[in-house]
Amino acid sequence: MPKPSNGDSVKIHYTGRLTDGTEFDSSHDRAPLEFVVGSGHVIPGFENAVLDLEPGQTVTVTIPAVDAYGVRREELVATVSHEQFPKNIPLEKDVQIQIPTPDGRTMVATITAIDGDAITLDANHHLAGKDLVFDIELVEIV
């Protein structure tokens, strides 16, 4: 059977875990994930694992942080005062907000701490800096 190559559309089932075994996502309770290989829609380490599979095969891979959501970047953590914070957004830990960037785009940040007037925002992906373990099954090359 052929293996997928760049430009192929594939359907896969997966379960994602942290290295301590904590499951953070799975496709098994829904339709398989479909994406085009080489399109950048999935993390690099995940895509590389799919390239080595034939339809019906399953693999378990450990993807280092650098090939997953990247390393944590401390420059993406900032503390702002309560006055700088939009009034229409609830001040609660774990609330996600959109922040405009200087180039006109937006980025998502999470409130990670509230200490009096100081609100700490973290724009790192919540899985940044973590090695990830995936069980991946190539269902089909579409």
MODA-V237607 format. One record per residue. RES is the residue in one small letter. PHI is phi in whole degrees, -180 to 180 (none if undefined). NEAR is the number of other C-alpha atoms within 12 Angstrom. Layout:
# MODA-V237607
{{RES:PHI:NEAR} {RES:PHI:NEAR}}
This chain:
# MODA-V237607
{{m:none:12} {p:-78:16} {k:-97:24} {p:-69:29} {s:-136:22} {n:-53:19} {g:97:16} {d:-77:21} {s:-92:25} {v:-127:34} {k:-119:28} {i:-137:40} {h:-110:32} {y:-152:34} {t:-133:30} {g:-109:30} {r:-134:24} {l:-79:26} {t:-66:20} {d:-86:13} {g:97:16} {t:-67:16} {e:-79:18} {f:-114:19} {d:-167:22} {s:-157:22} {s:-98:22} {h:-69:17} {d:-101:11} {r:-151:13} {a:-65:13} {p:-59:22} {l:-73:29} {e:-116:26} {f:-153:28} {v:-95:23} {v:-62:30} {g:91:22} {s:-86:17} {g:81:16} {h:-82:17} {v:-127:22} {i:-65:26} {p:-55:23} {g:-63:29} {f:-67:40} {e:-62:36} {n:-61:25} {a:-66:33} {v:-65:44} {l:-62:31} {d:-92:26} {l:-103:29} {e:-106:24} {p:-51:24} {g:94:21} {q:-83:24} {t:-127:23} {v:-141:25} {t:-113:24} {v:-128:29} {t:-104:27} {i:-108:31} {p:-65:24} {a:-49:26} {v:-62:21} {d:-100:25} {a:-111:33} {y:-102:24} {g:84:22} {v:-81:20} {r:-67:21} {r:-116:19} {e:-64:16} {e:-69:12} {l:-94:22} {v:-112:21} {a:-142:22} {t:-113:26} {v:-123:21} {s:-83:18} {h:-54:22} {e:-65:13} {q:-80:15} {f:-88:23} {p:-58:15} {k:-70:9} {n:-86:8} {i:-108:17} {p:-65:17} {l:-88:27} {e:-139:19} {k:-59:19} {d:77:20} {v:-73:21} {q:-100:23} {i:-132:25} {q:-101:19} {i:-119:24} {p:-71:13} {t:-102:13} {p:-58:8} {d:-89:8} {g:91:8} {r:-89:10} {t:-127:13} {m:-130:20} {v:-94:22} {a:-130:28} {t:-114:30} {i:-72:32} {t:-106:25} {a:-159:24} {i:-132:23} {d:-132:17} {g:64:13} {d:-86:15} {a:-95:19} {i:-116:29} {t:-96:31} {l:-115:35} {d:-127:31} {a:-96:31} {n:-70:26} {h:-61:24} {h:-64:25} {l:-104:29} {a:-62:25} {g:82:22} {k:-114:27} {d:-76:28} {l:-121:34} {v:-116:32} {f:-124:35} {d:-97:29} {i:-124:39} {e:-119:34} {l:-81:35} {v:-76:28} {e:-165:26} {i:-97:30} {v:-81:21}}
